[in-house]
Each structure stands twice: as C-alpha cells, then as structure tokens.
C-alpha cells in the first residue's frame, strides 16, 4: 500500500533542526515505518536545512512532485503558529494538507508521526505497517486521552478526513485535536506515554517552575523511557530512543 509518512515542523534554527527534525528523519529513513514518501509539512520556518540533507519546496509546488524525491520539506509561505493551548492553526493547516499531498501523489494511506514521537517496538511498527482500514491512534495514560502524535488514516477513511476538514462545526482551534478527530480505533494495548514529563528524585522541587534550573536537566531527575515501551511521544534531546527489532 502506497503510504505517506509525515510530521509537522517549524524549525527555528540549526540546533532545532539537528536535535529534532534531522533526528526524526534519520530514525525513520531506514525504518521501522514502511513508506513511499516522507514529508515534513512546514509552518514557514525561518531556518532552511542544506539541500544535501533534504530538498525544500513550496506548498504551492507540491502537485508536480508526484515522481520526485522520496523525502521533502514542504514549506508554507506564511507562519500561522500556535495561538493558545487549543488554537494551533499552523498544525491544522499542515495536518489537513497531508490529505492534499496523498491525493496529489496517489498515496493510499497516511501515517502521521510527529517529529518528537518514536515508534519503539516491532509489535507497534508491524501494526502500523499492516493495517489496511480505519483511522487509528494510540492512548495516552498520563492524560487519559488519545495520543494524536501517532495516527494512521487508511484509504477507506480519506473521505471522512475530507468531510471533517469541511465541517464548519468541527471545533478546530476551539478545543484540542485529541478530543475532536473522528478516530475509528483508539489502541490501549500499546504501551507508551509522554515520558519526558515523568519526574523522579525531585522531592519538594516537583513543580514545573523549577525545571529551568540546570541541575534538573540531568537524567537523575527524570524517569527513563521504559525498555518495554512500544512508543514515546514529546521526546526531548536528553532522551535516547532505540528501536527494538525483537517483539
């Protein structure tokens, strides 16, 4: 099945590119997700990576790229960004544009894995690669809600995706995506979470207001990603991620 693998992006500077976006490309370029095209859908970033790493093209030119490079950074001309906790028009524009890309490139399946999300197990990778119908996402135990950083939208749901985009009552930019996207399946059987938020050894300093202190950036004060995890989201540079080729 011809598959689009994409993340959304806004690259502030070279360090952001290296520590987040190039890391994502390097991780997924050789697997574990099978894809026909890999795209970064970019909210008018101020930084442009070197062409030797990835080609940057305008969102207005994507229609003619059906047979081009397998990896592209697709940039919108105007930055929309994030306005509040629930209003993030830049993300929604990129997310919806994935459908336009899939149709323009004759792709049958959309796999959305955010730039700070990592599939860690063969068990989850096999599911994402093999599923042929439905709109699937994972479960976030910490907050008791779907984890939209990893989604699969199969061919039978592309029309539903388009209908949701056109629906004037869809509540985008009014509430968070986790509460309104029309998933057919939310999978709780896969283990994962936003482990970068899991603290340890902080005693009376557990409040976020202390996180800026250099001493609290050390691994001693943060729980590691469990070795049995199937995925991790909102991964930060201090966390190491390794794909387990065995189940």
Buried (B, 14 or more C-beta within 10 A) or exposed (E): EEBBBBBBBBBEEEEBBBEBBBBBBEBBEEEBBBBBBBBBBBBBBEBEBEEEBBBBBEBEEBEEBEEBEEBBBBBBEEEBEBEEEBBBBBBBBBBBBBBBBBEEBEBBBBBBBBBBBBBBBBBBBEBBBEBEEEBBBBBBEEEEBBBBBBBBBBBBBBEEBBEBBEEEEBEBBEEBBBEBBEBBBBBEEBBBBBBBBEBEEBEEBEEEEBBEEEEBBEEEBBBEBBEEBBBBBBBBBEBEBEBBEEE
